């Protein structure tokens, strides 16, 4: 690597002392290219805003106007960031000249249509992420730029086609600019990683739209960011297809969605939906015990519900008689039953088959009319199908259902549940599901989150759930089989990017293997990738947390931090003064480095910890709650955030203070889940971790290596 700076980037990579004292003409040329790119982007936006939405009809005109507005929004310049972060120079060949491409977040061209900046998602950008001295992919030089407040302050060159003897100096040394970007302090929502995507991540991002990929990613490997960038790449590469079918991001909770919500807009994508499984399947008002929720999430419930729905189809007990004119046409019960059996075996949803039944019965009547010498046409069949005798007969044989009525009937009637669950659930399991005191009606039922998933399953049995083009499913290890089925049917004709970490499974029903999860999603045999190189968590912190892995997920490979900065790890024994020790740790974290300080505590300790922080004058905000202090227009928000342990998953912050690990672990229903929760909270730190405890630590965490 060849570093250059002009001027040096404050807090950034060290500059070459031989070039620091004098302006670098090459850097000046790159700065001029940035100014030119900003001017061209302003021209493109002005041109877009000046276009008139003219179309053949009002609806098409509104759609075109909206498209133009989206285009103008994507061309808004943010002076706090640069328009490009890298450059590649390609080698001239027999059929093509050498080329230079600047890689940025969106495409910018000049007035002649020539590219000034190439979108990072374009095929020509791929070598920026994947080229290496061993496989240069036609690239002679890769340049990375150091940036400060939207301005280019430095650059580093990597000569990928240097002579073999120079490779050690050209391609094997790590990039200081890249390391600085990865390791700089975090504050606020998650940011994009377009400037730092690694080769193994890029392969996942650019996988074909038809490919379902499951990513097992250790903490800090960037799996969430990879999933979001995959969504952006898919929309860029398959926009026509996905703009019709849709792309959806599903996360574990609202705090997570707020944390990651800014990533896609910074990449120019504002059409991607964000939701949770709970929001996907409907609102809930009740709650279950962990044992009952686990049972309701069991895949066997799908068989119970299927049987309960289709058992409502009756058997023909009498012939169908249809008066028409002076004649009466009779379809024997055995012919009717044959029609019913055929419809039930076709694999179509319950309501679809129900809608077919009157027409099929009418057709049987027409067959008998033709045999008698009549010559009926389609209009006669339609009239017969709509006639009261046929409609009433079909409704009695194939009744209308709604999900709430079906589930209410099962949970309020032990006999009905026993019939549907016979040979599937044990008598004890059936008793767990039946209400001790049934509500007055289905409308009065206080459905739990697990119930809404069952209602969703029934709704799909009745009418097929529409499929999306692609779904990004994060923290998938925490979903029950029935929740996975709910997600999977929304991608029945599309694909998924499944993200998670088996070691971070903190629900009683957490998945045991990705093969099982993929089967429940309806994507058996999907491609599995494992990410073990950590870019977020410092080595000292990751190695400390990874001591828990042999107990919580022995089948997983140990993660490896590739950060140059080992980070800070402090384990503080409070000696009976836990809360004062917490205040001291927070104060030290605030003084030690910029960025946000997270204080992660057991959920039932949030109020007490907040009171202590208030008493100490440490302004803070509770995750999902209000700030402890009054915000001022010209003053940044509090740097301290108080976080319940159950909401920490999927999030990241600069300095983390974990309070009383034993209490965090003990709050879970079993030891393994408790240690997994602890593993999650210990791996949230970007720069430094302080563990404050009064109670004994798990044996694996008792000592800190020298």
FIMI-824296 format. One record per residue (C-alpha): x, y, z; residue number from 1. Coordinates in steps of 0.1 Angstrom, whole numbers, padded with zeros to 4 digits. Each point is the difference from the previous one (the first is absolute). Example, Ala and Ser with C-alpha at 12.3 -4.5 7.8 and 13.67 -1.06 7.14 Angstrom:
       X       Y       Z   pos
    0123   -0045    0078     1
    0014    0034   -0007     2
// end
This chain:
       X       Y       Z   pos
    0000    0000    0000     1
    0011    0035   -0008     2
   -0016    0026    0024     3
   -0003    0037   -0008     4
   -0016    0028    0018     5
   -0009    0036   -0007     6
   -0008    0012    0026     7
    0001   -0029    0025     8
   -0033   -0015    0010     9
   -0006    0008    0037    10
   -0002   -0032    0019    11
    0005   -0019   -0032    12
    0027   -0021   -0015    13
    0036    0012    0005    14
    0013    0019   -0030    15
    0033   -0006   -0017    16
    0024    0024    0017    17
    0017    0007   -0033    18
   -0032    0014   -0016    19
   -0017    0015    0030    20
    0018    0033    0000    21
   -0008    0010   -0036    22
   -0031    0000   -0021    23
   -0004   -0031   -0020    24
   -0008    0008   -0037    25
   -0016   -0033   -0005    26
   -0023    0005    0030    27
   -0008    0035   -0014    28
   -0011   -0016   -0033    29
   -0023   -0025    0019    30
   -0015    0029    0020    31
   -0007    0018   -0033    32
   -0017   -0032   -0013    33
   -0022    0000    0031    34
   -0010    0036   -0006    35
   -0008   -0008   -0037    36
   -0021   -0030    0011    37
   -0020    0022    0024    38
   -0006    0025   -0028    39
   -0012   -0028   -0023    40
   -0022   -0015    0026    41
   -0016    0035    0006    42
   -0006    0003   -0038    43
   -0016   -0035   -0001    44
   -0023    0009    0029    45
   -0010    0033   -0016    46
   -0007   -0017   -0033    47
   -0022   -0026    0018    48
   -0019    0027    0019    49
   -0006    0018   -0033    50
   -0017   -0030   -0017    51
   -0038    0000   -0004    52
   -0019   -0032    0008    53
   -0020   -0005   -0032    54
   -0018   -0033   -0005    55
   -0031   -0014   -0017    56
   -0022    0000    0031    57
   -0001    0014    0035    58
    0012   -0032    0018    59
    0030   -0004   -0023    60
    0007    0037    0004    61
    0000   -0002    0037    62
    0023   -0031   -0001    63
    0024    0018   -0023    64
    0000    0031    0023    65
    0008   -0022    0029    66
    0028   -0017   -0019    67
    0015    0034   -0008    68
   -0003    0011    0036    69
    0018   -0032    0011    70
    0027    0007   -0025    71
    0004    0036    0012    72
    0002   -0012    0036    73
    0028   -0025   -0009    74
    0020    0029   -0015    75
    0000    0022    0031    76
    0035    0008    0010    77
    0011   -0005    0036    78
    0030    0022    0006    79
    0010   -0020    0031    80
    0009   -0030   -0021    81
    0020   -0005   -0032    82
   -0015   -0011   -0033    83
    0027   -0026   -0005    84
    0022   -0020    0023    85
    0022   -0019   -0024    86
    0015   -0003   -0035    87
    0012   -0028   -0022    88
    0022    0002   -0031    89
   -0003   -0028   -0024    90
    0026   -0015   -0023    91
   -0002    0006   -0038    92
   -0006   -0030   -0021    93
    0000   -0009   -0037    94
   -0037    0009   -0003    95
   -0003    0028    0025    96
    0019    0030    0014    97
    0009    0005    0036    98
   -0028    0015    0021    99
   -0004    0019    0033   100
   -0031   -0004    0021   101
   -0009    0019    0031   102
   -0022   -0021    0023   103
   -0027    0017    0020   104
   -0035   -0004    0015   105
   -0018    0010   -0032   106
    0006    0005   -0037   107
    0009    0034   -0012   108
    0007    0009   -0036   109
    0009    0032   -0019   110
   -0020    0018   -0026   111
    0012   -0024   -0027   112
   -0011   -0031    0020   113
    0036   -0010    0009   114
    0003   -0014    0036   115
    0015    0023    0026   116
   -0008   -0024    0029   117
   -0010   -0036   -0004   118
   -0026   -0015    0023   119
    0015   -0025    0024   120
   -0026   -0025   -0011   121
    0009    0001   -0037   122
    0019   -0030   -0014   123
    0030    0021   -0008   124
    0004    0007    0037   125
    0004   -0036    0010   126
    0038   -0001   -0003   127
    0003    0029    0025   128
   -0012   -0025    0027   129
    0014   -0033   -0013   130
    0032    0007   -0019   131
    0032   -0012    0016   132
    0037   -0003   -0010   133
   -0006   -0036   -0007   134
   -0032    0007   -0020   135
    0001    0036   -0011   136
   -0031   -0003   -0023   137
    0016    0024   -0025   138
    0006    0027    0027   139
    0035    0016    0000   140
   -0007    0024    0029   141
   -0026    0002    0028   142
   -0002    0033    0019   143
   -0018    0006    0032   144
   -0008    0035    0013   145
    0002    0014    0035   146
   -0029    0023    0007   147
   -0007    0027    0026   148
   -0034    0017    0000   149
   -0006   -0006   -0037   150
    0035    0010   -0012   151
    0028   -0022   -0013   152
    0029    0002    0023   153
    0021   -0030   -0009   154
    0004   -0029   -0023   155
    0016   -0034   -0001   156
    0011   -0018   -0031   157
    0002   -0038   -0005   158
    0019   -0011   -0031   159
   -0016   -0033   -0008   160
    0022   -0008   -0030   161
    0034    0009    0016   162
    0029   -0024   -0007   163
    0000   -0031    0020   164
    0029    0012    0021   165
   -0020    0032    0010   166
   -0031   -0018    0011   167
    0009    0002    0036   168
    0000    0038   -0002   169
   -0029    0003   -0024   170
   -0027   -0023    0011   171
    0007   -0018    0033   172
    0001    0030    0023   173
   -0033    0010    0015   174
   -0017    0032   -0009   175
    0001    0027    0027   176
   -0029    0019   -0016   177
   -0021   -0032    0000   178
    0009   -0008    0036   179
   -0009    0036    0010   180
   -0034   -0002   -0017   181
   -0008   -0034    0016   182
    0012    0010    0035   183
   -0012    0036    0004   184
   -0024    0006    0029   185
   -0037   -0007   -0005   186
   -0028    0023    0010   187
   -0036    0001   -0012   188
   -0015   -0024   -0025   189
    0019   -0026   -0020   190
    0018    0014   -0030   191
    0007   -0016   -0033   192
    0032   -0020   -0007   193
    0003    0006   -0038   194
    0036    0012    0005   195
    0011   -0030    0020   196
   -0018   -0030   -0014   197
    0023   -0030    0001   198
    0003   -0027   -0028   199
   -0019   -0026    0020   200
   -0028    0025    0008   201
   -0001    0012   -0036   202
   -0007   -0035   -0013   203
   -0031   -0002    0022   204
   -0011    0035   -0010   205
    0002   -0008   -0037   206
   -0016   -0034    0000   207
   -0027   -0005   -0026   208
   -0036    0011    0008   209
   -0012   -0035   -0003   210
    0024   -0013    0026   211
   -0009   -0004    0037   212
    0030    0004    0022   213
    0003   -0007    0037   214
    0028    0018    0018   215
    0014   -0013    0033   216
    0018    0030    0013   217
    0020    0005    0032   218
   -0004    0033    0018   219
    0014    0029   -0019   220
    0004   -0018   -0033   221
   -0023    0024   -0017   222
   -0028   -0024   -0008   223
   -0028    0026    0005   224
    0018    0025   -0021   225
    0006   -0026   -0026   226
   -0037   -0008   -0001   227
   -0009    0036   -0004   228
    0025    0006   -0028   229
   -0012   -0031   -0017   230
   -0035    0015    0000   231
    0014    0032   -0016   232
    0020   -0020   -0026   233
   -0030   -0021   -0009   234
   -0022    0031   -0005   235
    0027    0015   -0022   236
    0005   -0032   -0021   237
   -0036   -0012   -0002   238
   -0020    0031    0006   239
   -0028   -0007   -0025   240
   -0006   -0034    0015   241
    0003    0009    0036   242
   -0019    0034   -0002   243
   -0030   -0021   -0009   244
    0004   -0028    0025   245
    0017    0019    0029   246
    0029   -0003    0024   247
   -0005   -0002    0038   248
    0024    0001    0029   249
   -0011   -0019    0031   250
    0017    0007    0033   251
   -0003   -0011    0036   252
   -0016    0031    0015   253
   -0007    0037   -0007   254
    0032    0012    0017   255
    0020   -0021   -0025   256
   -0020    0014   -0030   257
    0006    0035    0012   258
    0037   -0007    0003   259
    0004   -0014   -0036   260
   -0027    0022   -0016   261
    0024    0026   -0013   262
    0022   -0024   -0020   263
   -0021   -0005   -0031   264
   -0010    0036   -0005   265
    0037    0010    0001   266
    0004   -0024   -0029   267
   -0028    0016   -0019   268
   -0027   -0027    0008   269
   -0031    0013    0017   270
   -0025   -0026   -0012   271
    0010   -0029    0023   272
   -0024   -0008    0028   273
    0011   -0007    0035   274
   -0020   -0021    0025   275
    0002   -0026    0028   276
   -0016   -0035    0000   277
   -0025    0013    0026   278
   -0011    0028   -0023   279
    0000   -0024   -0029   280
   -0025   -0024    0016   281
   -0023    0025    0017   282
   -0005    0019    0033   283
   -0002   -0020    0033   284
   -0014    0009    0034   285
    0008   -0032    0020   286
    0030   -0019    0012   287
    0010   -0036    0004   288
    0024   -0017    0024   289
    0033   -0010   -0017   290
   -0011   -0037    0001   291
   -0033    0007   -0018   292
    0016    0024   -0025   293
    0025   -0026   -0009   294
   -0027   -0026   -0006   295
   -0020    0025   -0021   296
    0031    0006   -0021   297
    0006   -0037   -0006   298
   -0003   -0010   -0037   299
   -0024   -0028    0010   300
   -0027    0027    0005   301
    0000    0005   -0037   302
   -0013   -0036   -0004   303
   -0026    0006    0027   304
   -0013    0032   -0016   305
    0000   -0016   -0035   306
   -0022   -0029    0013   307
   -0022    0024    0019   308
   -0007    0021   -0031   309
   -0006   -0028   -0025   310
   -0021   -0020    0025   311
   -0026    0027   -0004   312
   -0007   -0013   -0035   313
   -0031   -0022    0003   314
   -0009   -0033   -0017   315
   -0029   -0002   -0024   316
   -0029   -0015    0019   317
   -0027    0005   -0026   318
   -0003    0007   -0037   319
    0001    0035   -0015   320
   -0034    0008   -0016   321
   -0002    0031   -0023   322
   -0035    0011   -0014   323
    0003    0016   -0034   324
   -0032    0008   -0018   325
   -0023   -0030    0002   326
    0027   -0024    0006   327
    0021   -0010    0031   328
    0036   -0010   -0005   329
    0016   -0024    0025   330
    0037   -0006    0008   331
    0004   -0030    0022   332
    0019    0004    0033   333
    0028   -0024   -0012   334
    0007    0023   -0030   335
   -0001    0031    0022   336
    0025   -0017    0024   337
    0023   -0008   -0029   338
    0000    0037   -0010   339
    0007    0010    0036   340
    0029   -0025    0004   341
    0015    0012   -0032   342
   -0001    0036    0010   343
    0015   -0007    0034   344
    0029   -0019   -0015   345
    0010    0027   -0025   346
    0023    0018    0025   347
   -0018    0033   -0004   348
   -0010    0022    0029   349
   -0032   -0008    0018   350
   -0019    0031   -0012   351
    0011   -0004   -0036   352
   -0013   -0036    0000   353
   -0032    0012    0017   354
   -0005    0026   -0028   355
    0005   -0028   -0026   356
   -0027   -0023    0015   357
   -0031    0017   -0014   358
    0014    0000   -0035   359
    0010   -0036    0003   360
   -0035   -0010    0012   361
   -0016    0021   -0027   362
    0022   -0018   -0026   363
   -0013   -0034    0013   364
   -0036    0013   -0005   365
    0009    0011   -0036   366
    0014   -0034   -0008   367
   -0034   -0015    0010   368
   -0018    0026   -0021   369
    0021   -0009   -0031   370
   -0007   -0037    0006   371
   -0037    0007   -0002   372
    0003    0017   -0033   373
    0003    0037    0011   374
    0027    0023   -0014   375
    0010    0023    0029   376
    0028    0025   -0003   377
    0023    0018    0025   378
   -0027    0025    0009   379
   -0022   -0028    0012   380
    0028   -0014    0021   381
    0007    0034    0016   382
   -0037    0004    0007   383
   -0002   -0035    0016   384
    0031    0008    0021   385
   -0016    0032    0013   386
   -0034   -0016    0007   387
   -0011   -0003    0036   388
   -0002   -0038    0002   389
    0037   -0003   -0012   390
    0013    0028    0022   391
   -0018   -0012    0031   392
    0011   -0036   -0006   393
    0037    0010   -0006   394
    0000    0023    0031   395
   -0013   -0029    0022   396
    0026   -0023   -0014   397
    0029    0024    0000   398
   -0006    0027    0026   399
    0017    0034    0001   400
    0027    0003    0026   401
    0021    0027    0016   402
    0032   -0005    0019   403
   -0011    0014    0033   404
   -0031   -0023    0001   405
    0021   -0031   -0008   406
    0026    0007    0027   407
   -0026    0011    0025   408
   -0018   -0033   -0006   409
    0032   -0020    0006   410
    0011    0018    0032   411
   -0035    0001    0016   412
   -0011   -0035   -0008   413
    0022   -0029    0013   414
   -0019   -0025   -0022   415
    0006    0020   -0032   416
    0037    0004    0008   417
    0003   -0037    0008   418
   -0015   -0009   -0034   419
    0024    0023   -0019   420
    0030   -0009    0021   421
   -0005   -0037    0002   422
    0033   -0018   -0006   423
    0018    0034   -0002   424
    0000    0015    0035   425
   -0001   -0019    0033   426
   -0029    0004    0024   427
    0022    0021    0023   428
    0009    0023   -0029   429
   -0036    0003   -0010   430
   -0009    0010    0036   431
    0026    0027   -0002   432
   -0017    0016   -0030   433
   -0036   -0001    0012   434
   -0012    0032    0018   435
   -0009   -0006    0037   436
   -0027    0027   -0004   437
   -0008    0006   -0036   438
   -0009    0036   -0010   439
   -0036    0008   -0009   440
    0007    0001   -0037   441
    0028    0000   -0026   442
   -0002    0038    0001   443
    0007    0001    0037   444
    0030   -0023   -0002   445
    0033    0016    0011   446
    0023   -0016   -0026   447
    0037   -0004    0009   448
    0029    0006   -0024   449
    0002   -0038   -0005   450
   -0038   -0001   -0007   451
    0003    0026   -0028   452
    0025   -0022   -0017   453
   -0025   -0029    0001   454
   -0027    0023   -0013   455
    0023    0009   -0028   456
    0005   -0037   -0008   457
   -0038   -0005   -0001   458
   -0004    0030   -0022   459
    0025   -0015   -0025   460
   -0019   -0033    0000   461
   -0031    0020   -0009   462
    0015    0024   -0026   463
    0035   -0001   -0013   464
    0023    0026    0015   465
    0014    0023   -0027   466
    0038   -0004   -0006   467
    0026    0027   -0001   468
    0030    0001   -0022   469
    0026   -0001    0027   470
    0001    0000    0038   471
    0030    0009    0022   472
   -0006   -0019    0033   473
    0023    0010    0028   474
    0006   -0018    0034   475
   -0017   -0030   -0015   476
    0014   -0023    0026   477
   -0026    0013    0025   478
   -0031   -0009   -0020   479
   -0022   -0030    0007   480
   -0008   -0025   -0028   481
   -0035    0016   -0003   482
    0015    0035   -0003   483
    0024   -0013   -0026   484
   -0030   -0014   -0019   485
   -0017    0034    0001   486
    0031    0016   -0015   487
    0005   -0027   -0025   488
   -0034    0001   -0016   489
    0006    0037   -0007   490
    0029   -0011   -0021   491
   -0016   -0031   -0016   492
    0008    0012   -0035   493
    0029    0023    0010   494
    0033   -0004    0018   495
    0014    0008    0035   496
    0032    0012    0016   497
   -0001   -0017    0034   498
    0024    0015    0026   499
    0008   -0011    0035   500
    0023   -0016    0025   501
   -0008   -0033    0017   502
    0020    0011    0030   503
   -0023    0030    0005   504
   -0032   -0019    0001   505
   -0018    0013    0031   506
   -0035   -0012   -0003   507
   -0012   -0033    0015   508
   -0008   -0012   -0035   509
    0032    0012   -0016   510
    0010   -0021   -0030   511
    0024   -0029    0004   512
    0014    0000   -0036   513
   -0003    0021   -0031   514
   -0011   -0031   -0020   515
   -0031   -0001    0022   516
   -0007    0037   -0003   517
    0003   -0001   -0038   518
   -0024   -0030   -0002   519
   -0026    0020    0020   520
    0006    0029   -0023   521
   -0007   -0022   -0030   522
    0035    0004   -0013   523
    0016   -0033    0006   524
    0034   -0003   -0015   525
    0007    0038   -0001   526
    0036    0011    0000   527
    0016    0004    0034   528
    0029    0024    0006   529
    0019    0004    0033   530
    0016    0033    0009   531
    0026   -0002    0027   532
    0022    0031   -0006   533
   -0012    0028    0023   534
    0004    0036   -0010   535
   -0020    0017    0027   536
    0010   -0016    0033   537
    0036    0005    0012   538
    0022   -0030    0005   539
    0002    0003    0038   540
   -0038    0002    0003   541
   -0008   -0028   -0025   542
    0025   -0024    0015   543
   -0014    0006    0034   544
   -0036   -0006   -0011   545
    0010   -0030   -0021   546
    0010   -0018    0032   547
   -0038   -0008    0003   548
   -0002   -0017   -0034   549
    0010   -0035    0011   550
   -0030    0000    0023   551
   -0026    0017   -0021   552
    0009   -0010   -0036   553
    0028   -0025   -0001   554
   -0006   -0008   -0036   555
    0009    0035   -0012   556
    0035    0012   -0010   557
    0016    0025    0022   558
   -0003    0036   -0014   559
    0031    0020   -0008   560
    0003    0038    0003   561
    0020    0014   -0029   562
    0002    0035    0015   563
    0034    0015    0005   564
   -0011    0017    0032   565
   -0004   -0027    0027   566
   -0025    0022    0018   567
   -0005    0005    0037   568
   -0013   -0026    0025   569
   -0004    0007    0037   570
   -0016   -0024    0026   571
   -0009    0018    0032   572
   -0009   -0017    0032   573
   -0023    0024    0019   574
    0007   -0013    0035   575
   -0036    0005    0012   576
   -0003    0035   -0016   577
   -0015   -0010   -0034   578
   -0018    0032   -0009   579
    0028    0024    0010   580
    0023   -0022   -0021   581
   -0023    0004   -0029   582
    0000    0037    0002   583
    0038    0000    0001   584
    0002   -0023   -0030   585
   -0024    0022   -0020   586
    0020    0031    0009   587
    0033   -0016   -0010   588
   -0015   -0012   -0034   589
   -0013    0036   -0007   590
    0035    0014    0007   591
    0019   -0027   -0018   592
   -0013    0003   -0035   593
   -0026    0017   -0022   594
   -0032   -0018   -0010   595
   -0030   -0014    0018   596
    0002   -0019    0033   597
   -0025   -0029    0004   598
   -0009   -0011    0035   599
   -0015   -0035   -0004   600
   -0019   -0014    0031   601
   -0024   -0027    0008   602
   -0035    0011   -0009   603
   -0012    0002    0036   604
    0029    0023    0009   605
   -0006    0027   -0025   606
   -0020    0023    0024   607
    0025   -0003    0028   608
    0030    0006   -0023   609
   -0018    0030   -0016   610
   -0005    0015    0035   611
    0037   -0003    0008   612
    0011    0016   -0032   613
   -0024    0029    0006   614
    0013    0004    0035   615
    0036    0002   -0014   616
   -0010    0026   -0026   617
    0006   -0023   -0029   618
   -0025    0010   -0027   619
   -0012   -0030   -0018   620
   -0028   -0015   -0022   621
   -0017   -0033    0005   622
   -0002   -0021   -0031   623
   -0037    0002   -0010   624
   -0006    0027    0026   625
    0005    0037    0007   626
    0031    0019    0008   627
    0009    0009    0036   628
    0009    0035   -0010   629
   -0014    0028   -0021   630
    0014    0002   -0035   631
    0013    0033   -0013   632
   -0001    0010   -0037   633
    0037    0005   -0003   634
    0010   -0028    0023   635
    0005   -0037   -0010   636
   -0021   -0026    0018   637
    0012   -0019    0030   638
    0030   -0023   -0006   639
   -0012   -0025    0025   640
   -0027   -0025   -0009   641
   -0016   -0024    0026   642
   -0009   -0033   -0017   643
   -0020   -0030    0013   644
    0020   -0031   -0008   645
   -0029   -0015   -0020   646
    0001    0029   -0025   647
    0038    0000   -0007   648
    0000   -0026   -0027   649
    0010    0012   -0034   650
    0011    0034    0012   651
    0035    0014    0004   652
    0016    0030    0018   653
    0034    0013    0007   654
    0005   -0005    0038   655
   -0020   -0026    0018   656
   -0004   -0004    0038   657
   -0016   -0034    0009   658
   -0014    0000    0035   659
   -0003   -0032    0021   660
    0004   -0028   -0026   661
   -0014   -0025    0025   662
   -0033    0019    0002   663
   -0003    0002   -0038   664
    0006   -0037   -0003   665
   -0023   -0009    0029   666
   -0029    0018   -0016   667
   -0003   -0027   -0027   668
   -0019   -0032    0005   669
    0030   -0023   -0002   670
    0038    0001    0003   671
    0008   -0003   -0037   672
   -0024    0027   -0010   673
    0013    0022    0028   674
    0036   -0004   -0012   675
   -0010    0007   -0036   676
   -0017    0032    0011   677
    0032    0009    0018   678
    0020   -0008   -0031   679
   -0022    0024   -0020   680
    0005    0030    0024   681
    0037   -0006    0003   682
    0005    0003   -0037   683
   -0017    0034   -0006   684
    0031    0021    0004   685
    0019    0017   -0028   686
    0029    0014    0020   687
   -0001   -0009    0036   688
   -0019   -0023    0025   689
   -0002    0004    0038   690
   -0016   -0028    0020   691
   -0011    0010    0034   692
   -0011   -0027    0024   693
   -0007   -0007    0037   694
   -0013   -0036   -0004   695
    0024   -0028   -0012   696
    0006   -0001   -0037   697
   -0004   -0032   -0021   698
    0031   -0021    0005   699
    0011    0006   -0036   700
    0001    0038    0006   701
    0017    0001    0034   702
    0035    0009   -0012   703
    0012    0024   -0027   704
    0031   -0011   -0019   705
    0030    0022    0007   706
// end
